[in-house]
Amino acid sequence: MVADISSCPLEILHLIAAAIDSEDLVSLRLVSKQWCDLSSKLFGLAKLQHLRLISSPYSLQSLVDLTAHPVLGPCVQFFEVGTYRLKKHLVNTQPHVEASRANVAALTQFRFQQSGLHIVLLTEALKNLSRHGVVPKTGLFEDVIRATSGQEHHRRGYGYHELYGSIDIASCGGSRATQTLLDLMTAIKRSGCPTSGISIDLQWNSLAQQAISRHPGLDQLIEKMIMPDTDKTEPGWNMAVKLTDACDEGVSNIAELHDQGKSLRLTHISLEIYEITDMPQFDRGAYGSLVDILHYPSHLQRVSLDCCFIDTSIFELLMFNIDNLRHLSMSATTFHDDSLEDGIDFLKTIKIHLTLESITLNKLFFENKHSRILVVDEEVESKGSEQIISLMDDLIGTVNAANVKLGRIGNDEQSFDIQI
């Protein structure tokens, strides 16, 4: 009979630890040294894979210490640094003058940045992760995002309270996205360690229709990263630009460039010319130079669209990359076919002009102001030219039949919704 659960065989203890809810792992680690050792890796995988930090000595030194840990260090896969910096006029350089919390924080952060210690610590953290065999993703995020109503949402990275306390960084500071990205790039190059990519998480306001363009110099920096000079041999950076709305932070508007510019994935983005939506347009105001990848001839090999709105402008993307495009995926995507021929031309373009190796479709809609057709309901995948041509022929036939049945040239008073 087992008198104490801790005396159970080690295999049993591992099973018990693995069954604990992730929210209770912190408490389990405090029970004893034995349970701390048993649950540390589980805790790291549950809580430390994605870290948010701020530019302060305490926050970034903690990152270095964590990544140096033999068990917890390898759990870190992605870390982001906040872009907000306190305003320079708050720096109190006169010791005889009573300083407020904002003055102390501003001076601490200013000296930290001026000394370059933030880059030293980021570099050391990257080296630690490399020693563990981790190829991390790094990035930046805006600490404060504002909704169209003016409501502010604060995203507090580790060390936020230690540096700022109760001060309002929205009024005492500002976003320095360009400088933060440059700092990360410098640390990555100094470390000489591989990374899996850079993430840029910025505020999105549907009224302003801007994101990258709000930050001077950021677009030029992105352009240098994703489209290196032709005389250089190193590939472009993998990059993700995420736009976050304070009203709906659960929805991610993301443009991701992978495989050194050969793979593009768009999520909750509009590629339309004529339609107006609250969804970010894939244009320079929102995504900067990243949109140039659409017009870079024979570059993209894979394109994936998730929850996107598109129209005939998609033809330009497909035709610019006609030589190399081999994989196309569309999920929960709506094609606006203002002319009856638009949707059919879209399918014919895929059938006749592209040399795809695979196509995956799921929840594909054709829509105009009179009607909406669910062209593909459940996921279908076709591989090889024969299967793809056959699939396109089937879809062209069903769309033509639906157009005839619905009389999609109807009048403005009628609206239809049909599932094929």
C-alpha positions as CSV (number, residue, x, y, z in Angstrom):
1,M,0.0,0.0,0.0
2,V,1.3,3.4,-1.0
3,A,1.5,5.8,2.1
4,D,2.4,8.9,0.1
5,I,1.6,9.7,-3.5
6,S,5.1,11.0,-3.9
7,S,6.5,7.5,-3.3
8,C,4.7,6.2,-6.4
9,P,6.9,5.0,-9.3
10,L,8.3,7.8,-11.4
11,E,6.3,6.8,-14.4
12,I,3.1,7.2,-12.4
13,L,4.1,10.6,-11.1
14,H,4.8,11.8,-14.7
15,L,1.3,10.6,-15.7
16,I,-0.2,12.5,-12.8
17,A,1.7,15.7,-13.6
18,A,0.6,15.4,-17.3
19,A,-3.0,15.1,-16.3
20,I,-2.9,18.4,-14.3
21,D,-4.8,21.4,-15.8
22,S,-2.3,23.9,-17.2
23,E,-3.7,26.6,-14.9
24,D,-2.7,24.4,-11.8
25,L,0.8,23.7,-12.9
26,V,2.1,26.8,-11.1
27,S,0.7,25.5,-7.8
28,L,2.0,22.0,-8.4
29,R,5.5,23.4,-8.8
30,L,5.3,24.9,-5.3
31,V,4.4,21.6,-3.6
32,S,7.9,20.3,-3.4
33,K,11.2,20.1,-5.2
34,Q,10.2,16.7,-6.6
35,W,7.0,18.0,-8.1
36,C,8.7,21.1,-9.3
37,D,11.1,19.0,-11.3
38,L,8.3,16.7,-12.6
39,S,6.2,19.6,-13.8
40,S,8.7,22.2,-14.9
41,K,8.8,21.2,-18.6
42,L,5.0,20.9,-18.7
43,F,4.7,24.3,-17.2
44,G,7.2,25.8,-19.7
45,L,5.4,24.3,-22.7
46,A,2.0,25.6,-21.4
47,K,3.1,29.1,-20.3
48,L,6.4,30.1,-21.8
49,Q,6.2,29.2,-25.5
50,H,5.1,32.8,-26.4
51,L,6.4,35.7,-24.3
52,R,5.7,39.4,-24.4
53,L,8.3,41.7,-22.9
54,I,9.0,45.4,-22.6
55,S,12.1,47.4,-23.2
56,S,13.4,47.6,-19.6
57,P,16.5,46.1,-17.8
58,Y,14.2,43.9,-15.6
59,S,12.2,42.5,-18.4
60,L,15.0,41.6,-20.8
61,Q,17.3,40.4,-18.1
62,S,14.5,38.0,-17.1
63,L,14.4,36.8,-20.7
64,V,18.1,36.1,-20.6
65,D,17.8,34.2,-17.3
66,L,14.8,32.2,-18.6
67,T,16.4,31.2,-21.9
68,A,19.6,30.1,-20.0
69,H,17.5,27.6,-17.9
70,P,18.2,24.0,-18.9
71,V,14.6,22.9,-18.7
72,L,12.5,26.1,-19.2
73,G,14.8,27.7,-21.8
74,P,14.0,25.2,-24.6
75,C,10.3,25.8,-24.1
76,V,10.6,29.4,-25.4
77,Q,9.6,29.5,-29.1
78,F,8.5,33.1,-29.7
79,F,9.1,36.3,-27.9
80,E,7.9,39.8,-28.7
81,V,9.1,43.2,-27.5
82,G,6.6,46.1,-26.8
83,T,7.1,49.2,-29.0
84,Y,6.1,51.9,-26.5
85,R,8.8,54.2,-25.1
86,L,8.2,57.0,-22.7
87,K,8.6,60.6,-23.9
88,K,12.0,62.1,-23.7
89,H,10.8,65.3,-22.0
90,L,9.8,63.2,-18.9
91,V,13.4,62.2,-18.3
92,N,14.5,63.9,-15.1
93,T,18.2,64.6,-15.1
94,Q,18.2,66.9,-12.1
95,P,18.4,64.8,-8.9
96,H,17.5,67.7,-6.6
97,V,14.1,67.9,-8.3
98,E,11.5,65.5,-6.9
99,A,10.8,62.9,-9.6
100,S,7.4,61.3,-10.3
101,R,7.0,57.6,-11.1
102,A,6.9,58.6,-14.8
103,N,10.1,60.6,-14.5
104,V,11.9,57.6,-12.9
105,A,10.6,55.1,-15.5
106,A,11.5,57.4,-18.4
107,L,15.0,57.9,-17.1
108,T,15.5,54.2,-16.6
109,Q,14.2,53.3,-20.1
110,F,16.1,56.2,-21.8
111,R,19.5,55.2,-20.2
112,F,18.8,51.5,-21.0
113,Q,18.2,52.3,-24.7
114,Q,21.1,54.8,-25.0
115,S,23.6,52.3,-23.5
116,G,22.6,49.6,-26.0
117,L,22.2,47.2,-23.2
118,H,18.7,46.2,-24.6
119,I,20.5,44.8,-27.7
120,V,23.1,43.1,-25.6
121,L,20.4,41.2,-23.7
122,L,18.4,40.3,-26.7
123,T,21.5,39.0,-28.4
124,E,22.4,36.9,-25.3
125,A,18.8,35.5,-25.2
126,L,19.0,34.4,-28.8
127,K,22.4,32.7,-28.2
128,N,20.9,30.9,-25.2
129,L,18.0,29.6,-27.4
130,S,20.5,28.5,-30.1
131,R,22.4,26.5,-27.6
132,H,19.2,24.6,-26.8
133,G,18.7,24.0,-30.5
134,V,15.7,26.3,-30.6
135,V,15.1,28.4,-33.8
136,P,12.8,31.0,-32.3
137,K,10.4,33.5,-33.9
138,T,10.8,37.1,-32.7
139,G,8.7,40.2,-33.1
140,L,7.2,43.4,-31.8
141,F,3.8,44.4,-30.6
142,E,2.1,47.7,-29.8
143,D,1.5,47.9,-26.1
144,V,-1.6,50.1,-26.5
145,I,-4.2,49.8,-29.2
146,R,-7.2,52.1,-29.6
147,A,-10.7,51.3,-31.0
148,T,-12.6,53.7,-33.3
149,S,-14.6,54.7,-30.2
150,G,-11.4,55.9,-28.5
151,Q,-11.3,53.0,-26.1
152,E,-7.8,51.9,-25.2
153,H,-6.7,48.3,-24.7
154,H,-3.3,47.8,-22.9
155,R,-1.3,44.7,-23.6
156,R,1.2,44.3,-20.7
157,G,4.4,42.5,-21.4
158,Y,6.5,40.9,-18.6
159,G,8.0,43.7,-16.4
160,Y,5.3,46.2,-17.2
161,H,4.3,46.9,-13.6
162,E,7.9,46.9,-12.4
163,L,8.9,49.7,-14.8
164,Y,5.7,51.7,-15.3
165,G,3.6,51.0,-12.2
166,S,0.3,52.9,-12.5
167,I,1.3,55.5,-15.0
168,D,-0.6,55.8,-18.3
169,I,1.9,55.0,-21.0
170,A,-0.7,56.0,-23.7
171,S,-0.3,59.6,-22.6
172,C,3.3,59.5,-21.4
173,G,4.7,57.5,-24.3
174,G,4.4,56.6,-27.9
175,S,4.9,53.7,-30.2
176,R,8.4,53.3,-31.7
177,A,7.8,50.3,-34.0
178,T,10.5,51.2,-36.5
179,Q,13.2,51.4,-33.8
180,T,12.0,48.2,-32.1
181,L,12.2,46.3,-35.3
182,L,15.7,47.7,-36.0
183,D,16.8,46.7,-32.5
184,L,15.6,43.1,-33.1
185,M,17.3,42.9,-36.5
186,T,20.5,44.1,-35.0
187,A,20.4,41.6,-32.1
188,I,19.6,38.8,-34.6
189,K,22.6,39.7,-36.8
190,R,24.9,40.1,-33.8
191,S,24.0,36.7,-32.4
192,G,24.6,34.9,-35.6
193,C,21.8,32.6,-34.7
194,P,19.0,31.4,-37.0
195,T,15.4,32.6,-36.4
196,S,12.2,31.4,-37.9
197,G,11.0,34.9,-38.7
198,I,9.8,38.3,-37.6
199,S,6.3,39.2,-36.4
200,I,4.9,42.7,-36.5
201,D,1.7,43.2,-34.4
202,L,0.2,46.7,-34.8
203,Q,-2.9,48.6,-34.1
204,W,-5.7,48.4,-36.7
205,N,-8.4,51.1,-37.0
206,S,-11.0,50.4,-39.6
207,L,-11.7,54.2,-40.0
208,A,-8.1,55.2,-40.5
209,Q,-7.4,52.2,-42.8
210,Q,-3.7,52.5,-41.8
211,A,-1.2,50.5,-39.9
212,I,2.4,50.3,-41.3
213,S,2.0,53.8,-42.8
214,R,1.5,55.3,-39.3
215,H,5.2,54.6,-38.4
216,P,7.8,56.6,-40.3
217,G,10.5,54.5,-41.8
218,L,8.9,51.1,-41.0
219,D,7.8,50.4,-44.6
220,Q,11.4,51.1,-45.9
221,L,12.8,48.7,-43.3
222,I,10.3,46.0,-44.2
223,E,11.2,46.4,-47.9
224,K,14.8,45.9,-47.2
225,M,14.0,42.7,-45.2
226,I,11.7,41.0,-47.7
227,M,13.3,42.2,-50.9
228,P,17.1,42.2,-50.5
229,D,19.3,43.6,-53.2
230,T,19.9,41.4,-56.1
231,D,23.6,41.3,-55.6
232,K,23.2,39.7,-52.2
233,T,23.1,36.0,-51.7
234,E,21.1,35.8,-48.5
235,P,17.3,35.2,-48.8
236,G,14.6,37.6,-47.6
237,W,13.2,37.3,-44.1
238,N,10.1,35.3,-43.2
239,M,7.6,37.8,-41.9
240,A,4.1,38.1,-40.4
241,V,2.3,41.4,-40.2
242,K,-0.7,41.1,-37.8
243,L,-3.2,44.0,-37.4
244,T,-5.1,44.0,-34.1
245,D,-8.4,45.8,-33.5
246,A,-9.1,46.8,-29.9
247,C,-12.8,46.0,-30.4
248,D,-12.1,42.5,-31.5
249,E,-8.7,41.2,-30.5
250,G,-9.8,37.7,-31.1
251,V,-9.8,38.3,-34.9
252,S,-6.4,38.3,-36.5
253,N,-5.8,40.1,-39.8
254,I,-2.5,38.5,-40.8
255,A,-0.3,38.5,-43.8
256,E,2.4,35.9,-43.6
257,L,5.4,35.5,-45.9
258,H,7.3,32.2,-45.5
259,D,10.0,30.2,-47.3
260,Q,11.9,33.4,-48.0
261,G,9.1,34.9,-50.0
262,K,7.8,31.8,-51.8
263,S,4.7,31.3,-49.7
264,L,2.0,33.8,-48.9
265,R,-0.8,33.3,-46.4
266,L,-3.6,35.9,-45.9
267,T,-6.1,35.7,-43.1
268,H,-9.1,38.0,-42.7
269,I,-7.9,40.4,-45.4
270,S,-9.6,42.0,-48.4
271,L,-8.0,41.9,-51.8
272,E,-10.8,43.8,-53.4
273,I,-10.7,47.0,-55.5
274,Y,-14.3,48.0,-55.6
275,E,-15.8,46.7,-52.3
276,I,-15.5,48.6,-49.0
277,T,-15.3,46.5,-45.8
278,D,-14.1,47.0,-42.2
279,M,-11.6,44.3,-43.0
280,P,-8.1,45.6,-43.8
281,Q,-7.3,46.0,-47.4
282,F,-4.1,44.4,-48.6
283,D,-2.6,47.7,-49.5
284,R,0.5,49.8,-48.6
285,G,-1.4,51.8,-45.9
286,A,-2.1,48.7,-43.9
287,Y,0.7,46.2,-44.9
288,G,3.4,48.4,-46.5
289,S,5.9,46.8,-48.9
290,L,4.6,43.4,-48.1
291,V,2.0,43.9,-50.8
292,D,4.7,44.2,-53.4
293,I,5.1,40.5,-53.2
294,L,1.9,40.2,-55.2
295,H,3.5,41.9,-58.2
296,Y,6.9,40.3,-58.0
297,P,7.0,38.2,-61.2
298,S,7.4,34.4,-60.9
299,H,8.1,34.5,-57.2
300,L,5.3,32.9,-55.1
301,Q,5.0,29.1,-55.2
302,R,2.1,28.8,-52.6
303,V,-0.8,31.1,-51.9
304,S,-3.3,30.5,-49.1
305,L,-6.4,32.6,-48.4
306,D,-8.4,32.1,-45.2
307,C,-11.6,34.1,-44.5
308,C,-10.7,36.6,-47.2
309,F,-12.8,38.7,-49.6
310,I,-11.5,38.8,-53.2
311,D,-12.6,40.1,-56.6
312,T,-11.2,40.2,-60.1
313,S,-8.0,41.8,-58.7
314,I,-7.0,38.3,-57.7
315,F,-6.3,37.7,-61.4
316,E,-3.3,40.0,-61.1
317,L,-1.8,38.0,-58.2
318,L,-2.3,34.7,-60.1
319,M,-0.9,35.9,-63.4
320,F,2.1,37.7,-62.0
321,N,3.2,34.4,-60.4
322,I,2.0,32.1,-63.2
323,D,5.4,30.5,-63.8
324,N,6.1,29.4,-60.2
325,L,2.7,29.1,-58.5
326,R,2.1,25.4,-57.7
327,H,-0.2,25.3,-54.7
328,L,-3.4,27.3,-54.1
329,S,-5.7,27.1,-51.0
330,M,-8.9,29.0,-50.3
331,S,-11.0,28.5,-47.1
332,A,-14.1,30.5,-46.1
333,T,-13.3,32.9,-48.9
334,T,-15.8,35.1,-50.8
335,F,-15.3,36.1,-54.5
336,H,-17.3,39.2,-55.4
337,D,-18.4,38.7,-59.0
338,D,-20.2,41.9,-60.0
339,S,-20.4,40.6,-63.5
340,L,-21.7,37.1,-64.1
341,E,-18.6,36.3,-66.1
342,D,-16.2,37.2,-63.3
343,G,-16.6,34.0,-61.3
344,I,-16.5,31.8,-64.3
345,D,-13.4,33.6,-65.5
346,F,-11.8,33.0,-62.1
347,L,-12.4,29.3,-62.4
348,K,-11.2,29.2,-66.0
349,T,-8.0,31.1,-65.1
350,I,-7.2,28.4,-62.6
351,K,-8.0,25.7,-65.1
352,I,-6.3,27.0,-68.2
353,H,-3.5,29.3,-67.2
354,L,-2.1,28.0,-64.0
355,T,0.2,24.9,-63.7
356,L,-0.9,23.9,-60.2
357,E,0.2,20.7,-58.4
358,S,-2.5,21.0,-55.9
359,I,-5.6,23.0,-55.0
360,T,-7.6,23.0,-51.8
361,L,-11.0,24.6,-51.5
362,N,-13.4,24.8,-48.5
363,K,-16.4,27.2,-48.0
364,L,-15.9,29.1,-51.2
365,F,-18.7,31.7,-52.0
366,F,-19.5,33.7,-55.1
367,E,-21.5,36.8,-54.3
368,N,-22.9,39.9,-55.9
369,K,-25.5,42.5,-54.7
370,H,-28.3,40.2,-55.8
371,S,-27.3,36.8,-54.5
372,R,-24.8,34.6,-52.7
373,I,-23.8,31.1,-53.8
374,L,-22.0,28.5,-51.7
375,V,-19.8,27.0,-54.5
376,V,-17.8,24.6,-52.3
377,D,-19.2,23.5,-48.9
378,E,-16.8,20.8,-47.5
379,E,-13.1,20.7,-48.1
380,V,-12.0,19.3,-51.5
381,E,-8.5,18.7,-52.6
382,S,-7.3,18.0,-56.1
383,K,-3.7,17.0,-57.1
384,G,-2.3,16.9,-60.5
385,S,-3.5,18.7,-63.7
386,E,-6.1,16.1,-64.6
387,Q,-7.9,16.2,-61.2
388,I,-7.7,20.0,-61.1
389,I,-9.1,20.5,-64.6
390,S,-11.9,18.0,-63.7
391,L,-12.7,19.9,-60.5
392,M,-12.8,23.3,-62.3
393,D,-15.1,21.9,-65.0
394,D,-17.5,20.6,-62.3
395,L,-17.5,23.9,-60.5
396,I,-18.0,25.9,-63.8
397,G,-21.0,23.7,-64.6
398,T,-22.6,24.0,-61.2
399,V,-22.1,27.8,-61.1
400,N,-23.6,28.2,-64.5
401,A,-26.6,26.1,-63.5
402,A,-27.0,28.2,-60.3
403,N,-26.8,31.4,-62.3
404,V,-29.6,30.3,-64.6
405,K,-31.7,29.0,-61.7
406,L,-31.3,32.2,-59.7
407,G,-31.5,34.7,-62.6
408,R,-28.5,36.4,-61.0
409,I,-29.0,39.4,-63.2
410,G,-32.2,40.1,-61.1
411,N,-33.3,43.3,-59.5
412,D,-32.1,45.1,-56.4
413,E,-35.2,44.2,-54.4
414,Q,-34.4,40.5,-54.5
415,S,-31.7,38.6,-52.6
416,F,-31.0,34.9,-52.8
417,D,-28.9,32.4,-50.9
418,I,-28.4,28.9,-52.4
419,Q,-26.2,26.0,-51.5
420,I,-24.9,23.9,-54.4
